[in-house]
């Protein structure tokens, strides 16, 4: 799985166009979200099976793809309060910054950090 980070225009229909283009090309979204940072653009981060194909299709259609990365995918024990705090604390204690966090359709935690390799190592207690 890959996290694709795309800049969308902050206007009605931008997310619809993004989703439609990927869907028409057989690429499903497994989780993610969009966050507006100003009146001009929004940052979209979504989990996809084939990051390279998604990137090529979106660039061809004029979208700005900032990055494709293999995120850290972990499973929190939903019945245990404080799990998000525990895993993010384990990451923070080694000086890693979390850049993106969301859940996928399987209720797994998706993390993009400034050091995904080390973040994976320090979060093995939550490995899928």
LINHU-V205871 format. One record per backbone hydrogen bond with DSSP energy under -1.0 kcal/mol. CO is the residue of the C=O (numbers start at 1). NH is the residue of the N-H. E is the energy in kcal/mol with one decimal. If there is no record, write none. Layout:
co/nh/e
CO/NH/E
CO/NH/E
This chain:
co/nh/e
2/48/-2.9
3/69/-2.2
4/46/-1.9
5/66/-2.5
5/67/-1.4
6/44/-3.1
8/42/-2.4
9/11/-2.0
11/14/-1.7
13/17/-2.5
14/18/-2.1
15/19/-2.7
16/20/-2.6
17/21/-2.5
18/22/-2.0
19/23/-2.6
20/24/-2.8
22/27/-2.7
23/26/-1.9
30/105/-2.5
31/47/-2.3
33/45/-2.5
35/43/-2.9
40/10/-2.5
41/37/-1.5
41/38/-1.2
42/8/-2.9
43/35/-2.6
44/6/-2.9
45/33/-2.3
46/4/-2.8
47/30/-3.1
48/2/-2.9
50/54/-2.1
51/55/-2.6
52/56/-2.6
53/57/-2.5
54/58/-2.5
55/59/-2.6
56/60/-2.2
57/61/-1.4
58/63/-2.8
59/62/-1.8
64/7/-2.8
67/5/-2.8
69/3/-3.5
72/111/-2.5
74/109/-3.2
76/78/-1.2
77/80/-2.1
80/83/-1.2
82/86/-2.3
83/87/-2.5
84/88/-2.4
85/89/-1.9
86/90/-2.0
87/91/-1.6
88/92/-2.4
89/93/-2.6
91/96/-1.8
92/95/-2.3
97/114/-1.7
100/112/-2.3
102/110/-3.5
104/107/-1.6
108/104/-1.8
109/74/-2.5
110/102/-1.9
111/72/-2.9
112/99/-2.6
112/100/-1.9
115/119/-2.5
116/120/-2.2
117/121/-1.7
118/122/-2.3
123/126/-2.0
124/127/-1.6
126/75/-2.8
